[in-house]
Amino acid sequence: MPIISRPDEFNAEDLYVDLRAEFGIPLYLKCEGFNFAGSIKLKAARAMVAAARRSGRLRPDSILVESSSGNLGVALSVIAASQGFRFVCVTDTRCNLATRQLMEALGTHVHTITEPLPEGGFLGARLAHVRQLCEGDSRYVWLNQHANEDNWAAHYRVTAPAIARAFPALDVLFTGAGTTGTLMGCARYFKQFRPATRIVAVDSVGSVTFGGPERPRMIPGLGAGIRPPLLDESYVDDVVHVDETDTADTCHRLAGGGFLFGGSTGTVVSGAARWLAEHAAGRETTAVAIAPDLGERYLDTLYQNTWVEQLHHNAQRATT
Ligand SMILES: Cc1ncc(COP(=O)(O)O)c(C=O)c1O
């Protein structure tokens, strides 16, 4: 029986959904949404804050500031509240309402960017705002998840070893790519200790992370308008791109079976199912995919018909 006194002390690290029986996909889904921040970002937030405290950069009068499409913002809100720091989260209009409200309920000040930059999109505009805040007040401490080595190190130390323990003969691991912290931490661990496991990155169509042309995207979490500084493609065996309309279809399919997951889980499962059908059909393959969060935060977007209709409309416009 876990008993905790700090909200970041608990994380369900060993929960997998077998998608074979119910959905016909030969995939185990590692569920990362069962903690007090509701997502995998709790691990990165915890590691980055601990390192900043250890180094003396983060002091009692510091104000944490971070650019986040939502989940890291919530995770830092949880930790900032628990450790007595002030926190400003810079997000953009794609951030779900529930996510913003959650951060505010935890005492965070949320700055919402409404205009993307012509080059660099919303992410570029968010980063410019963070830089402006830091230049104006020396109390601001920017952990910068996009370039912070403790972001990937958290997954190298915790996420990847947990998967390797649970699946000693893992053939393929699918992970989504946002900052690429999860991807790089897992990829570095498996290349070092389990080199037979193939590492497949899953990204959204319209993200520039792996060099594709930029296109507007509506689902937060995966993909980037600027190439992630943490990414080292030499650790990645393959990349799959998923259209956001397929993401929504997969989320709805999983919800139809009682599993309400977040947007990137739909992306990762959709990409993994396609990859497995192309590369492993008819072969016994042990495959794991990482589900970064659950679906409640997406009730006003992915799980609303009008929003999904808009998604289809935008996708159609982008291809014609
Ligand atoms: C919704 C969502 N998708 C994807 C990811 C993977 O992100 P990253 O590449 O930044 O580790 C995260 C990380 O927390 C997430 O919260």
PDBQT file of the ligand as one rigid body, heavy atoms in Angstrom, charges set to zero:
ROOT
HETATM    1  C1  LIG A 401       0.320  14.452 -24.264  1.00  0.00    +0.000 C 
HETATM    2  C2  LIG A 401       1.762  14.146 -24.456  1.00  0.00    +0.000 A 
HETATM    3  N1  LIG A 401       2.188  13.662 -25.612  1.00  0.00    +0.000 NA
HETATM    4  C3  LIG A 401       3.482  13.348 -25.838  1.00  0.00    +0.000 A 
HETATM    5  C4  LIG A 401       4.428  13.482 -24.884  1.00  0.00    +0.000 A 
HETATM    6  C5  LIG A 401       5.863  13.119 -25.165  1.00  0.00    +0.000 C 
HETATM    7  O1  LIG A 401       6.610  14.232 -25.025  1.00  0.00    +0.000 OA
HETATM    8  P1  LIG A 401       8.162  14.389 -25.017  1.00  0.00    +0.000 P 
HETATM    9  O2  LIG A 401       8.664  14.057 -26.389  1.00  0.00    +0.000 OA
HETATM   10  O3  LIG A 401       8.262  15.829 -24.721  1.00  0.00    +0.000 OA
HETATM   11  O4  LIG A 401       8.787  13.543 -23.960  1.00  0.00    +0.000 OA
HETATM   12  C6  LIG A 401       4.032  14.002 -23.706  1.00  0.00    +0.000 A 
HETATM   13  C7  LIG A 401       4.978  14.187 -22.674  1.00  0.00    +0.000 C 
HETATM   14  O5  LIG A 401       4.594  14.439 -21.606  1.00  0.00    +0.000 OA
HETATM   15  C8  LIG A 401       2.673  14.323 -23.469  1.00  0.00    +0.000 A 
HETATM   16  O6  LIG A 401       2.259  14.825 -22.300  1.00  0.00    +0.000 OA
ENDROOT
TORSDOF 0
